Amino acid sequence: MEFLEKYQAKAGAEGVDPLGYYISPYAYAQVQVLGQAVEATKSLDDGKIADYIRANAFKTVLGDLRFGKGGEWAQPRVLQIQFQNVQGNGVDQFRDTLAPGDPDAGRIYDREGSVSLQRN
């Protein structure tokens, strides 16, 4: 959620997706994985980086990630989003405006490899 808060604070002025739930966390996580692999291998060699990525876990904004031999996620994740009671086309209705820690606050959950955004 910290990542999304920072993203949303800048997104509107940049003219991009104002909420950033769909692509931005995944793009940021990709850069985190690459950065961690470059740091660990002390190299920009594609082969060394690829070997390192296939053999290690990474801490990212999506949680801990690990990849399989073919480069796919070791544990598949599917993005599922469900919005209820949508009225009109205003983007503000999709923002999480409840206080952190509020049990009714919308959050991104990772359950058994699936990522979903839930708003109550």
C-alpha positions in Angstrom: 0.0 0.0 0.0 2.9 2.3 0.6 4.0 2.0 -3.0 0.5 2.7 -4.2 0.2 5.8 -2.0 3.4 7.3 -3.5 2.4 6.3 -7.0 -1.1 7.9 -6.7 0.3 11.1 -5.3 2.3 11.7 -8.5 0.2 9.9 -11.2 -2.5 12.5 -11.8 0.0 15.2 -12.6 1.8 12.9 -15.0 -1.4 12.0 -16.9 -1.1 8.3 -16.2 -3.4 5.7 -14.5 -4.4 7.6 -11.4 -4.9 4.5 -9.2 -2.1 2.2 -10.4 -3.6 -1.0 -9.1 -3.1 -3.0 -12.3 0.3 -2.5 -14.0 2.5 -0.2 -11.8 3.1 -2.7 -8.9 4.2 -5.4 -11.4 6.5 -3.0 -13.3 8.1 -1.8 -10.1 8.5 -5.4 -8.9 10.3 -6.2 -12.2 12.7 -3.4 -11.6 13.3 -4.6 -8.1 14.1 -8.1 -9.2 16.5 -6.9 -11.9 18.2 -4.5 -9.5 18.6 -7.2 -6.8 20.1 -9.6 -9.4 22.5 -7.0 -10.8 23.6 -6.1 -7.2 24.1 -9.8 -6.3 26.0 -10.8 -9.4 27.9 -7.5 -9.7 27.4 -7.9 -13.4 25.3 -6.8 -16.4 25.8 -10.1 -18.2 22.4 -11.4 -19.3 23.3 -15.0 -18.7 24.6 -14.4 -15.1 21.6 -12.3 -14.3 19.1 -14.9 -15.7 20.8 -17.7 -13.8 20.7 -15.7 -10.6 17.0 -14.9 -11.1 16.1 -18.5 -11.6 17.9 -19.6 -8.5 16.9 -17.0 -5.9 13.9 -15.4 -4.2 13.3 -11.6 -4.3 11.6 -9.2 -1.9 9.4 -6.9 -3.9 6.3 -4.7 -3.5 4.3 -7.8 -4.5 5.8 -9.8 -1.7 8.5 -12.5 -2.0 8.9 -13.8 -5.6 10.7 -16.8 -7.0 11.0 -17.9 -10.6 11.1 -21.3 -12.2 13.6 -22.8 -14.7 11.8 -21.4 -17.7 11.5 -17.9 -16.2 7.8 -18.2 -15.2 6.7 -17.5 -11.6 7.4 -20.5 -9.4 3.9 -19.9 -7.8 1.5 -18.5 -10.4 -0.4 -15.3 -9.4 -3.5 -14.0 -11.0 -4.8 -10.5 -10.7 -8.5 -10.4 -9.8 -10.4 -7.2 -9.2 -14.0 -6.9 -8.3 -15.7 -3.5 -7.8 -19.3 -3.4 -6.5 -21.8 -0.6 -6.4 -20.0 1.4 -9.1 -21.9 4.6 -9.9 -20.9 6.9 -12.8 -17.4 7.1 -14.1 -15.6 9.0 -11.4 -12.2 7.5 -10.4 -12.4 8.7 -6.8 -14.9 6.0 -5.9 -12.2 3.4 -6.4 -9.7 5.0 -4.0 -9.2 3.4 -0.6 -10.3 6.2 1.6 -10.7 4.3 4.9 -8.1 4.6 7.6 -5.2 2.1 7.6 -6.0 -0.8 9.9 -9.8 -0.4 9.4 -11.1 -3.9 8.7 -13.3 -2.5 5.9 -10.5 -0.8 4.1 -9.7 -2.1 0.5 -6.4 -3.9 0.3 -4.4 -6.0 -2.1 -4.4 -9.5 -0.8 -2.1 -12.4 -1.8 -3.8 -15.7 -1.1 -2.2 -18.9 -2.3 -0.5 -17.2 -5.1 -3.4 -15.0 -6.2 -3.4 -11.3 -6.0 -6.7 -9.5 -5.7 -7.9 -6.1 -4.8 -10.9 -6.1 -2.5 -13.0 -3.1 -1.6 -15.8 -3.5 0.9 
